[in-house]
Amino acid sequence: MASVSSSAADTLDPAKGAINTDYVRHYMIYSGLTQFDSNLSPQLGLAEAIESGDRKVWRIRLRKNVQFHDGSTLTSEDVVYSLLRHKDPATASKVKSVADQIQTVSAVGHYEVEVRLEQPNADLPAILATSHFLIVRNGARDFRSANGCGPYRCRVFNPGVRTIGVRNENYWKSGRPYLDEIELIGIPDEVSRVNALLSADVHLINAVNARSIRRIERSARHRVLETKSGLYTDLIMRQDRAPTSNPDFTAAMRSLVDRELIRKALFRGRATLANDHPIAPSNPYYLPGLPQRAYDPDHAKFLLKRAGLLNVRLPVYASPAAEGSVDMASILQESAASIGMHLAVNRVPSDGYWSNHWMRHPLTFGNINPRPTADLLFSLFFKSDAVWNESGWKNDQFDQLLFAARGEADEAKRKQMYGDMQVLVHQGGGVGIPVFISLLDAYDRRLQGFGAIPIGGLMGYSFAENVWWAG
């Protein structure tokens, strides 16, 4: 399987997963307390039961006789350690801002755990299904190798080169996984990735460009799977640096984004218009009726003149690592030039983009994978102290609404709160989100059982335990 990215930053630590190759690797090796179905509803995994009367105190009963790859048995102590390590700053967990809502985690016997939250949150079962919260062995700190209780044991891990997983004969799901071995590699260039598929060098790829669909479908041996999703590539305007912190500049750049052109030309219609906030129309908390921001170069010119920034030369960093960002940057550059603004597009390689460029310049692009809940999206990318707060945007009202929505029992009020948060991000969140991109995977027809789980491509990153080979 060839993914869009692989680098020296590849990790076997679920807490540090940052790209889709990491997520696939982690779902291969580890298991979670819950897991997503095709409707993004959390189903039981290592948890045999997960219950709460007030959505603040949760009781989790574990399956018995589940083994880690080293032969040790899963117990409540492993779960306690796995959840609490996200709260420790030394772990450098990518979801620390989410885990901060966990007040305590304690073992109640050998196979039962109590999770107490700072305040009620009905989304805890969905949170626990995400890859970062997969369960590791109690005390695990050295992730140069891996010890999970997932469907595959890690035989080879060479960051930036490849990962090889071999079938776990003692997997807790009877009869699974079906394949003997899976090799993960990274091929950053999309054309090269498609060529590798069509020449049978690989059997499954992700992040297919819509322009490649016809070419792949002309092959009798291959298929393309489209999954509607909340994936987006966004223009990041740092709110803690000049000149992008100027509100007029941020508003002007959003008015220069030609969303319809991006939807049709870049994604061949395999995308849905977005409105500068991260909640897709398929999300139950999506706010209908928010006026769609229009492409308006004249208004952008007025705002830039008022800010004294019309003639400023500003670099924008784009990379194939952020899907569509290079073409988006070119379209934005042309729109800017039409009003006398000078944008210099710096195309940088995929390798190292996320560690060396993303969020490190006033103007960059991000590429945000779908998340199962509105709370997770907002907590990970817009909460003031979130590690992945791309634009450095800080808004006390937003943070207060985020906390309040988690514990709101009245569903109508909760929906209103999420709507208010969408308005705040739309107005000043420091990002421009033009479209929600359909996930496009391509695969060899002999690979059976492959389907859609809209948390991400590659069957929500969990294809490994679900597919089989019909050679």
N, C-alpha and C positions, 0 to 999 in steps of 0.2 A: 504494500500500500504506500502510495506517495502522497505526502501532504505538502502544503504550500510553503512550509517553513521548518527549518531545523538549524540549530546553532549550538555554539558552545554553552549557551545558557539552558539547554535542555535539562530537565530535572526528573528524578524519580520521587521527589517529595510532593505529594498532592497539594500541600499548603502553598507551594510556590509555583504551581502550574500557571502559565501565562498565555500559551498559544494552543491551537487545536491539536497539534502533535502531542503536546504534553497531556491534554485531556484524554486522547485516545490511549496513550501509554498507561495512564493512571487507571482508566476503566478496565484495561486488560489485566492489570496486576492486582488491583485492590477491589474491594466491594464496599458498598455503602449500606447504611441502615435502611434507606429507602432507595427507590430507583424510579425513573420516569417511564410511563407508557406512551403510546403514540398520541395521546391527548394532553400530554404534559401533566397528567395527574400522578402524584407520588404513590407508588405501590410498595408493599413491604419487601425488604431485602434481607439484610442480616437481622433486622428487627422482626420478630414474630408477631409483635403487637406494639402499637404506639398510641397512647391515649392521654387525654387531658380533659378535665372538667371545666377549667377556667382559661385555657390556652396560655397560662403562665407557668404552671407546673405540669411537666410531662413525664409519664412513666413509659419506659421502653423496655420490653421484654425481648431478650435475645434468643436466637435459635441455638440449640445445643449441638454439640459435636461438629462445629465448624472449625476447620483447621487452617492455620497459616501454612505457608509454603515450607517452613522449617519443621512442621509437624506439631507445633504447639497449638493448644486449643484456644479459640476466641473466648474471652470472658469480659465481664463488665469493666475490669480495670483497663483493658485495651480501649474501650469506648471512652471512658473518662479521660484517659490520656490524649486520645485523638482529638477530642473536642476542645479540651482546655488548652492544648498547645497553641491554638490559634490566638488566644488572648495574650500570650507571652510575646512581648516585643522582640525578644531574641530569635523567635521563630521566623520573623519577617513574613508572616502569612499574608497572602494577597487578599484574604477575606477577614482580616482583623476587625475592620469596621463593622462587619456583619456579626462576627463572634462576640463583639463587645456587649451585645444585648444578652448574652448568656451570663447569668449571675453565678450559678454553681452547677457542677455536674458531680454526682456522687453515686457510688455503687450501693445497690440495695440487694445484697446477696451476690451470688456468683454470676447470675445471668439476668440481672435487672438493673436498670440505671434510672436515676431521677435527674431530669434537667429542669432547673429553675431559671426562668428568664427575668430580666429586670422589669419587664412589663409584658402583658399578653401579646402573642403573635401567632395568628392562625396559620401562618405560612411555614412554621418550623419543619413539618414533614417534607415540604418541597425544598427548603434550604438544605436539609440533610442529604438530599439526592444529588446535589451538585458535586462535581469532581473534587473540589477542594476539601470536602468533608468526608471523603472516603476514609476507612478505618485502617490505621497502621498498628503495628505491635507496640505494646506498652514500653515506653522508654526509648523508642527508635529515634536516633539522632544522625546516624551516618547513612546517608542515602546514596552512597556510591554504588550500593546494591539495593535490592528491594526484597521485602518480605511481606507479602500481602496474603489475602485469602480470596483473590480474584481468579478468573478462569484461566489465566496464563502465568507461568513462572517466567521471570526475566532471566534469559540465558546470556544475552549480550546487550550491553548498554554502552554505546560509544557516542557521547554528545556531539551533535552536529553531523554525525555520519549515519548511524543506524541503531535500531533497537530490535532485538529478536525475542519473541515470547514463545514458549513451548507449552503445550497442553498440560494443565493441572489435573492430574488423574484423581485428585481428592477434592475436586471442586464440590461445593455444597449443593449445587443444582444437579440433580441426577441426569446423566446423559450429556451434559454440556461441559465444555464447549465442543464443537464439532470438528474444528480444524486442528491439525497436529502442530502447526507452526505458523506464525505471522511475523513478517519483517516490515518494519516501518522505516521509511527514508523520507528525506525532504528534497523536493525539486522546486525551487522558488519560481522559476519561469514557467508560466502557464502553458505556452506552446510546447516547451520541452516535456512538461508533465503529460500533455495530451499525446505527444509522440510516443512517450514511454508506454502509455496504455495501448495505443493502437498497434505498437510493435510487440506487444505481449511481454515487455520487460517488467511491467507491473500489472496488477489486475483490478486495482481500485484507486481512484484519485478524487480529490475534493477541489473546491473553488474553481470549477470550470467556468470560463468566460462564456457568456451567452453567444458570442460570435463563433464559438467552436462547436455549438450544438449540432449544426447540420453535418459538419465533417464527421463527428462521432457517430451520428445516427445513420450515416451512409455505410458504416461498417456493420455487417450482419452479425458480428460477434460482440457488439457492445451496445450498452444502453445508457441513457441519461435519466437521472431522477431529479425532479424539481420539488423542493420543499419550501412552501411559503413560510416566511419567518420574520423575526424582528431584527435580523442582522443589519447593521448599518456601518457605512464608512462616513466619518464626520470630519469637518474642518474644525481644528482646534485653535481657538484664539485665547492665549493665556491672559487671564484676568489679573495676574500679578506682575506683568511686564508691559513696558511701553513699546509700541503704540497700541498694541492690541487690547489693552485694558480700557481704552477710551470707549465709552458706550456708543458714541456715534460711529466709531470705526467698526465695532462688532455688528451694529445694526446695518451698516453699509455693506459689509461683506455678505451678510445673509441676503440682502436684496440683490446681490450680484450672482447669486446661485441660480442657475437656470435648471430648475428641477425637472421639468418636462423633457428638456433636451437630454439630461442625464439619464432619465428613465428610458427614453426611446433609443438614443444613440449608444450609450454605454452598455445598457443591460437588455436591449432588444425587447423591452416591455416586460421583462421578467423581474419586475420590481414594483413597489407601491409607493406613491408619493408620501413623503414625510413632511413634518412641519416644525423642525428644530426642537423637538423633544423626543425622548427615546421610547415612548409607548406606542406600539404598533396598533393599527385598527383591529387586529384579531385579539388583542388583550381585553379582558372583561372590564378593565378600568380605564380604557381609552376614552378620552374626552371628545365627544362629537360636538360640532358647532364652533370650534375654535377657528377663526378666520384663517384661511390658508395664506401663508406669506407668498407674495407674488415676486416674480422676476421684474425688477424695476431699476435699471441702471441710472435713470435720471434722479430718482430718490437717493440712490447710493452716492451719486456725484454731489448732491446737495449736502448730505451728511458729512462726506469727506472734506468738502470745502469748509464747512462750519467747524470741523475739528482741526483744520489746518494740515491735513494729511494727504491731500490729493496728489501731490507731487513727490511724496516719499517713496523711495525705492525699497521694497521689502521682499526678502526671500521667503518662499514657502517650500517646505520639505515634503516630498512625496516618495512613495516606494511601492513596488509590486507587492510588498508584504501587506499593505493596506489595500484591500481589493478595490480596484477602480480609481485609486487616488491619483495616479499619474495622469490619467485622462481627465479626471475632475479638475486637477490643477491646471491643465492646459485650457480647458473650457473657461475656468475662472480667470486665467491670465488674459484670454481674449476679451472677456467681458470687461475686465478692468482697463485694458488698453483702450477700449472704445470710449471711456470717459476720462482718459488721461492719467490713469493710475498705473504704476510700474510694479508688476509682480514678477519676481525672478524665480522660476521653478527649478529647484534643485532635486533632481532624481537621484536617490541614493539606493544602494543595493538592499535586498531583503535581509541578507545576513547582517545581524547586528542592529537592524532598524529599531526594534522595540527597546533595546537597551541604550542605544547611542543617540537616537533622534526623537522618538515619540515623547511628547510633552517637554522636550528640552529646548525648544525654540519658541519664539512668539507665535509662529504659524506652522503647524504640522497637521498631519492627518492621523486619525485613529481608525480602528476597525473593530467594532464591538460585537462579539458573538451574542446570540439570543440568551436571555435569562428567563426562567420560568415564571417569575413574579415581578410585579411593579416594585415591590419593596426591595428586591435584590438589585434591580437596575439602578434605582435611585441611591441605594446604600453604597453600592460599589463605585459609582461613577459621578455622583453629584453631592453626596454628603460632604460637608466642609472638610472633614478630616480623613476622607477615604484615600487609600493609597493610590487608586486609579482615578482620582478626581482630575480629569484630563486638563481642564482649563484653569484649575486653581480657584474656581468660583466658590465663594463663601456667602451663604445667605441664612441668617438666623431663622427667619420665618419658614424657610424650606425645611431646615433641620427639625424645627418644632412640629411641623405638620407630619414629617416622616415618622417621628416617634409616636405621635398621637394616632396615626392611621394604623399602626401595627396592632394596637390594643383596642381599636374601636369595634364594639360589638354590633352596632347598627350599620348594616351593610350599605345603606343609602348614604349615610354620613361618611363612611370610609371611602366610597366612590367619589364623593364631593372633594374630600381631602386630596386624593390622588389627582383629581382634575385641577385643583388649585396648584398643585406642584407642577403639573404640566405647563400651566400658564406661566409660572415663575421661570421655569427653564426656557420656555419659548421666548420670553421677553428679555432675559439677561443671562442665560446660562453659560455663555462663552463658547458654545459649539454651534455649528451649522450642520443640520442633518437633512440631506436632500431627499433620500429615498430609503425604503426598507428593501433589502436585496433578497431575492429568492436564493435558496441554497441549491447549488447544482453539483451533484456528484456524478461520476461516470464509472462504469464497471464492466467487467467481462461477464457475459451472459451466463457463464458457467458458475458464477458466484450466486448462490441461491439464498433466500431468506432475507435479502437486503431490503430495507424499507425506510420509512421516515419517522423520526422523532424530532420535532421542530425546535428542540433546545439547541441544535447545531447540526452541521453536516455529518456525514459518516454515521448516520443513524443515531444522532445525538451523541456522537463520539463512542458509542457502545456497540458498534457493529461486531466486534471481535467474538462475543459470545453468542451471537445470533445467526451467523451465516455459516453455510457449508458449501463444499465444492462438489459440483456435479459434472466432473470431467468425462 
